[in-house]
Amino acid sequence: MAKKQAFKNSDAAYAKAFNAGDAAKVVALYSKDAIFMMPETPPYKGTKGVRAMTQTAIDARWRNIKFRTIKSGSDGDFAFNIGSVSMDQPSGSGTARVTGKYLDLYRRGKDGSWKIFATMYNTDKPAK
């Protein structure tokens, strides 16, 4: 049971690392061959791409990211989390609370650890 729960805890680990401004800890959740897709950008590939995307978001002052899992599950060495996400992003002279949804796909490695190999994220409303 503990191994199945491991991927479910990654949302909390991601939020904690991101909100602390620690791109390296976010990247540690991803596999080397990961792909991260988000609106209005080409896909970010590999841990290098995930690091670049994460650092860009941190540097742009995205803050207070929160996840809410709607559904998760696993089958053998693959698993998924589907949920909603919210965060504060700079907007004009202040900040705006942005909401969206995400899908994370996980693969269990030979060492038993779960790593995200694909993320798709998009906002609920178009960027202004």
N, C-alpha and C positions, 0 to 999 in steps of 0.2 A: 504493500500500500504506500509506503514512504516514497518509493521511486515514482509512482504515478502522481503523487502530490507535488513532486519537485517542479514540474513544469507549471503547475498552477500558481506557485509562489513567485514566478518570474515577474509578474506585473508589479508586485510590491517592491521587488528588488530593482526593477527598471525605474519606477517612480522615485525611490529613495536616491538612487545614483544620479538620475537626471536632475532632480531638485537640488542636489548638492553640487551640481556642476561638474560631475565626474564622468566624462565621456568614456574613459577607459573601463569603468565598471559596467557601463551600458554595453559597450562592445563585447565584454566578456560573456554576455548572455547569448551572443550570436556565434554561429558556425563560421568557419573560414570561407565557405562558399555562399554565404547569405546574400539575399537580395531584399532591398527595402524600397517599397514603392509608395509614393505620396503624390498629392495633386501638383500639377503644373511643373514637374521636374522629371528628368529621365530617371530610370531606376539606379539606385546606389548599389554597387556590387561589392561583395566581400567585406571583410572586417574593416578594410581601409575606407571603403565607401560609407559604411555605417558610422565609422568614427567621424568622417568629414561631415556627414549630415547632422549627426548629434552635436558636434562642436559648433557648427553653424547655428543651430537652433539655440544652444546655450549662449553663444556670443550675441545672438539677436535678442536676448533677454526673455526667451520663453520660460515661464516659471509655473510653479504649482500644478504640475501635471498630476492627474488622478485618473485611474482606470476603474472600471466596473465590469467585471466579467458577466456576460449574459449566458454564455454556454461554453463548455469545455469538454473535451473527451480525448480518449486515446484508443489506439488499436495497434498492438505490438510495439514497434519502435517509432511510431508516429503519433503525434498529438496536436491538438489545436486549442486556441483560446479565441473566442469572439467576444467583443465587448464595446463599450463606449469609453471615450476618453474626453477629458476637458483640461484646458490649460489657459493660463494668462499669457497674452501676446501684446507687445506694444501696438498701440493704435492711436494715431494722431498725437495728442499731448498726454495721453494716459495709457491705460491698458484695457483690453477687451477679453472677456471670457469666451474662448473658442471651444466648441464642442464638435465631436466627430465620432467615428467608429473605426474599429481595427479588426484585423484577422492576423493572428500569429500562428505559424506552422512550426512544429518542433520535430526534431529527430533525436532519438536516444543513441548516444555513442557507445562504443565498445566498453568504455569505463562506467557506463550506467548513467552518465550525466545527460540532461536534456539541453539542447541548444536550439535557438530559433534559427531556422534556415530561410524563412520568408515572412515578411511583414507587409501588409497592405493597410494604409491609413488614408482616410479622407475626411474632410470637414462636412458638417451638416449643411452649412451655407457657404456660398462662394466667397472667396476672399475679396475684401473691399480695398 
